[in-house]
Amino acid sequence: MADIARYPFLRHLRGSTTTHVQHLHNGTVRHSGVGASFWYRPLSAVLSEVPVDDRELPLLFHARTADFQDLTTQATVSFRIVDPAAVAGRIDFSIDPENGRWRGSPLDQVAGLLTETAQQYALNLIAGRSLADVLAGGVGPVRDAIAAGLGGDERLAATGLAILGVRVVALRPEPEVEKALLTPTRERVQADADKATYERRATAVERERAISENELQNKIELARREEQLVSQQGANARRSAEEKAAAARIATAAEAERTQVLAEANAQATRATGLAKADAEAAALAAYRDLPEAVLLGLALKELAANLPQIEHLALTPDLLAPVLAKLGARSDA
């Protein structure tokens, strides 16, 4: 809104960089431009102020498809007034010379014009298609139809409006219809999820089976190796026992052979000793055989005396000496 300063019989207007101000006096343009600043008489001046900045117009309207389904369209139209004089000649943008406010609602008229025009082009497209086709095509065809229609509309061009862009935010059917349309997709997604779950479970079961088989194979291999270990230990024990028995037999045979050799040696030694003793005895007997009896008796007594214990006292009685003396006397006589 322009700034207006009051003075007696005069007013001063100062515009902004985003508004176009036009001053008419008796049907003649006295001042016109963006950011204009001028003096005027309030009783004879006709002022209009047109915004020339970029503006956004949100749209929300309902359309009926070829299969009689209601579709809500939400879009946004960006526009700009490129010919302020033409717009001011078609739409009332006049302002009060006292306070600078619009006398009417010109922007509402512009919004209504753009809304109805954009809605008409969108309806022409949607009405010729089914709801499924419109939803499957997305917002692109609707956006292109609105942009092309507004860009080529002669009335908007003559009014001085330029369309900068069109954005379609959403195409939404009624909640019940939308839920019904989403059901097959949800079921398909759920089926895919169930399939993935079943496949995951099957994979888990297969992996568990593989793990169980692997554990069983490990147990079988362990049992086989334990069997081999037991067999090897038995063979080792048997071989050890056999070797010990063989060693014992060898030791026994060696001991027996040694004992036999010792016995034979002892027997030969004893035999040799006996023969030597026998020869000695025979020689002694041969030597004693030719000796007189008295000599033999003396030798016997000598041998006896040598083998008798020590005699400290010897008592000789006549009974003992008489026979000896008699024998000695007899031999003397002979």
Residue pairs with C-beta under 8 A, 6 or more apart in sequence:
1 19
1 49
1 95
1 100
1 101
2 13
2 14
2 15
2 16
2 19
2 21
2 47
2 49
2 95
2 100
3 13
3 14
3 100
4 11
4 12
4 13
4 14
4 97
4 98
4 99
4 100
5 11
5 12
5 14
6 98
9 41
10 39
10 40
10 41
10 42
11 39
11 40
11 41
11 42
11 45
11 97
11 98
12 37
12 38
12 39
12 40
13 21
13 23
13 36
13 37
13 38
13 39
13 40
13 47
13 100
14 37
15 21
15 33
15 34
15 35
15 36
15 37
15 49
16 35
17 34
17 35
18 34
18 51
18 52
18 53
19 34
19 35
19 49
19 50
19 51
19 52
20 32
20 33
20 34
20 49
20 50
20 51
20 52
20 81
20 84
21 31
21 32
21 33
21 34
21 36
21 47
21 48
21 49
22 29
22 31
22 32
22 47
22 48
22 49
22 50
22 84
22 85
22 88
23 29
23 30
23 31
23 32
23 36
23 38
23 40
23 45
23 46
23 47
24 30
24 45
24 46
24 47
24 48
25 40
25 41
25 44
25 45
25 46
26 44
30 38
30 40
30 45
31 38
31 40
32 85
34 52
40 47
40 97
42 97
42 98
45 97
46 94
47 94
47 95
47 97
47 100
48 88
48 93
48 94
48 95
49 93
49 95
49 100
49 102
50 81
50 84
50 87
50 88
50 93
50 106
51 81
51 107
52 80
52 81
52 82
52 84
53 80
54 78
54 79
54 80
54 164
55 78
55 79
55 80
56 76
56 77
56 78
57 76
57 77
57 78
57 79
57 111
57 114
57 115
58 74
58 75
58 76
59 73
59 74
59 75
59 76
59 77
59 115
59 118
59 119
60 72
60 73
60 74
60 75
61 72
61 73
61 115
61 119
61 122
62 70
62 71
62 72
62 73
63 70
63 71
63 72
63 73
63 119
63 122
63 123
63 126
63 127
64 70
64 71
64 123
64 126
64 127
65 71
65 126
65 127
65 129
65 130
65 131
65 134
66 127
66 128
66 129
66 130
67 130
67 131
69 130
69 131
69 173
69 174
69 177
70 173
70 174
70 177
71 126
71 131
71 134
71 171
71 172
71 173
72 170
72 171
72 172
72 173
73 122
73 126
73 142
73 168
73 170
73 171
74 168
74 169
74 170
74 171
74 172
75 118
75 122
75 142
75 143
75 146
75 166
75 167
75 168
75 169
76 166
76 167
76 169
77 114
77 118
77 146
77 150
77 163
77 165
77 166
78 163
78 164
78 165
78 166
78 167
79 110
79 114
79 161
79 162
79 163
79 164
80 161
80 162
80 164
81 87
81 110
81 160
81 161
81 162
82 160
82 161
82 162
83 159
83 160
84 160
85 160
86 158
86 159
86 160
87 93
87 110
87 159
87 160
87 161
88 94
90 158
90 159
90 160
91 106
91 109
91 110
91 159
92 103
92 104
92 106
92 109
93 102
93 106
94 102
94 103
94 104
95 101
95 102
95 103
96 102
96 103
110 161
113 155
113 156
113 159
113 161
114 150
114 156
114 161
117 149
117 150
117 153
117 155
117 156
118 146
118 149
118 150
118 166
120 149
121 145
121 146
121 148
121 149
121 150
122 142
122 145
122 146
124 145
124 149
125 141
125 142
125 145
126 134
126 142
129 137
131 173
131 177
131 181
132 181
134 141
134 142
134 171
135 171
135 173
135 181
138 171
139 168
139 169
139 170
139 171
142 168
142 171
143 166
143 167
143 168
146 166
146 168
147 163
147 165
147 166
150 156
150 163
150 166
151 163
156 163
172 178
173 181
288 296
288 299
291 299
294 327
294 328
294 331
